[in-house]
Amino acid sequence: MACERLKGKVALITGASRGIGRAIAIEFAREGANVVINYLSNKRLAEELADKLSSDFGVRAIAVGFDVRRREEIIRAKEKIEREYGKLDILVNNAGINRPNDFDKISEEEWDEVLSVNLKGAFLVTQTFADIISDGGSIINISSVSGQYGGPRTTHYAVSKAGLIALTHNMAIFFSKRGIRVNCIAPGLIESDMAKAAKGLGVEEKILLKRLGLAEEVAKAAVFLASEEASYITGQTINVNGGMLFSHGL
């Protein structure tokens, strides 16, 4: 039985139609939060999830489409969310992409695309929504173990995720005057679309717990950071990686 640690809060999760974002939306709703599910192209999945959360947990959940790279789309989404809820208490910058490629083969277009979605997107969304985030609220950025250690064929992805960690530090400083906590989660290899290619390559043996993580395990960390249980935590990166960093990464 959920203890509803987020009861009455309003949370926006970007890239929430599937994977880690979807898991976070479910756990937030389970804990009593009203949830805004952002999507780019998976409208059907996002709307189905919103309906399910509303039905299963009795919260107000809606799906809102916008591209995190487009400020004008973010502004329209902000206006819609403000009309619907009047405020925002929790923002989770989760939207992200990866385009695996060797360092010497990464095109300028691939570099720009990955950095734009993963890093610029978090900056634009946070900056645009900043004035309606409640004082004392919470912002959570979803980074990656790649942002701390790097990995094969992920230079642009790793740089973008390392940038998110630095962005978290600077946002924590800026938002501290309003009591808004800003933290980061760095997942390791998680059972998701992005990690499918890694299965069968023996990477589990390089993780202390000898398995890939679950999206739900990342989501539970997000619930903790969004809740009052983390009221004295800001500017931090929480590793959810099964001990990957301690076993020499990838």
N, C-alpha and C positions, 0 to 999 in steps of 0.2 A: 504494500500500500504506500503510495507516494505521500510525502509529508508536506507537499506544496510549498517548497521553499521560495518559489517565484510567483506566488499567488497574486494576481492583479497586475503584474508587470506586463509591459508591452515589449516584445523582442522582435528585431529584424535580423534575419539570417540570410546573407547573400549566397547564391549558388546552393539553394536548399532543396531542390527537387529530387536529389539523389545523393548517395554516398554519405560522407561525414556531415554535410549540411542537413540532409534529411534526418539523420540520427539525432542531431542537435535539436532540430525542430520538434521531434517526437518527445525527447526527454524534457525539453522546456515546457511543452504542453502538459506532460505528465505531472510536472511540478507546479502547474497552475498558471503558467504564462499565456497571455494572448500572443499569437505568433503570426508574423508576416513572413511569408515564404517567397523569397525572390527567385526568379528564374530568368533565363535568357531565351531558350527555345523550347523547353519542355513544359509548355503550358498545361497540357493534359495531366502530366504527372504531378505538377505543383497544385493544381486545383483539386485533384483527387486526394492529395495529402491534406490539404486544408480542410476538405469536407470530413475526412477521417478524424483529424484532430478535434474538430468541433464536435463531432458525434461521440467519439470515444471519451473525451476528457471534459466536455462542457465549456470549452474556451472559445474565444472569438479568433478564428484563424482565417486569413485571406491569402491569396496568391497575387503577387504584384510583379509584373515583368518589367525589367529594365536592364540595360547594358551598363555594367559598372564603369566602362570606359567613356561613357557619354554623359557629360554633366547635365545637359538639357533633359535627358531621360530620368536622371536621378532626381532632379528638381521636381518633375511631374509626379514621380513616385512619392517624394516627400510630402507634397501637397495632398495627395490621396491618403497617405497614412495619417497625416495630421487631422484631416477631416474625419477619418474613421475612428481614431483613438485619442486624438488631442495631445499625444506625447509619445516619446520613445524612452524606455528605461534601459534597454540592453541592445547593443549592436554587435553582431558577429560578422566580421569580414572573413568569409570563408571561400568566396568565389575564386577559382584558380584553374589553370590549365598547365599542361606539360606537353612539350614537343621534343621527345628524346632524339638526340642527334650528337654525333661526335663534335668536339670543340671546333675542329677545322672545317666542319661542314655546316655549321649553324649559319643560316642566312640572316641578313640584316632584318628582313621581314619577320622571321621567326623570333629573333631577339626582341624586337619591338613588341610583337604580339604578346609574348609571355610576360615581359616586364609591365606592359600596359594593363593586362588583366590582373596579374597577381599583386603588383605593388602600387601602380598608379590608381587602380580601381579602389583599393582600400583607402588611399589618401582622399580621392574624390568623394567617396561615399561618406567618410567620416566628416570631412570638411563641410559637406552639404547638409548633413543631418545634425551637425553640432549644436545648433541653437534650439533644437527641440528635444535633445537628450536631457533627461531630468538630472538636476544636481544630485550627486550621490549615485548616479547610474554606473553602468559597467560597459566597457568596450573590450572585445576579445578578438584578437587577430589569429588566424590559423596559419602558422608557418609550416615548417617541416624539419626533420632531422637533416635534410639536404642543406638547409640554410646554416647549419652549424658545422657540418662535416664535409659537404660536397658528395659527389657520387658519379658513377660512370654515365656519360652521355646526358648530363643534366646541368651543364654550366649555367645556361640562362635561367633555368628553374631555380637552381641553388642560389644564384645571385638575387633573384626576386624574393626568395624566402628569407635570405639573410637581411635583405633590405627591410622586410616586415618586422624583424626583430629590432632593428635600429629605429624604425618608425614607432614601434611600441614604446621604446624608451623615451623618445621625444614627445610623443603624445601624452605619456604619463606625466611628464613635467608640465606641459601646457594645461591639461585638464585638471590638475591637482587643485587649482584654485577654486574649482567647483565641486570638489569632492568626488569627481568621476574617476573611477579606477580603470586603468588600461593595462591589460595583460595579454600574453601570447601563449598559444599551445603549439608545441612542435611534435606532431605525430611522427612515428617511425613508419614502417611498412604496414599499411592497414588493408584489410580485405576490402578492396574497392576496385573500381574500373581501372584506376591508374596503376594499381599494384599487380594486376593480373599477369603482366609480362614478367614479373619477378618470380612468380611461383615456378617451382620445378628447377630453379637455377641454384639451389642450395643455400639461398640467402638466410633461410631459417636457422641454419647452423651458426650464423654469425650474430644471432640474437640470443642473449642470455636465457630468455624464456623459451627459446626454440619454437616459436610460432609467430605468425603475423598477428597483428592486433585487430580488434573489432572496432567498427565505427562507433558502436555504443560506448566503448571504453573512452574514446575521445570525448563523446557527448557528455559523459558523466563528469569529466574534468571541467567541461564548459559550464555545467550546472553549478559546480562548486565555485568557480571563479565569478559567476554571475550573482551568486547568492550572498547573503550577509555573513556566511561562514568564512568568506574571504575578504572581510571588511578592512583588513589591514595589509592587504596584498596589492601592490601596484608596480608596474614597470618590470614585471617578472616574466620569464619564459618557463612554462611547465612542460617537461619532456614526458611524452606518452609513447615510449618506443621499445618497451620490453628489455631494456639494457643494451640497445644497439650501440650507443656511443662508447660503452665500456668494453665492447668486443670488437673494436677497430672498425666500426661503421660498415660500409658495404665493401 
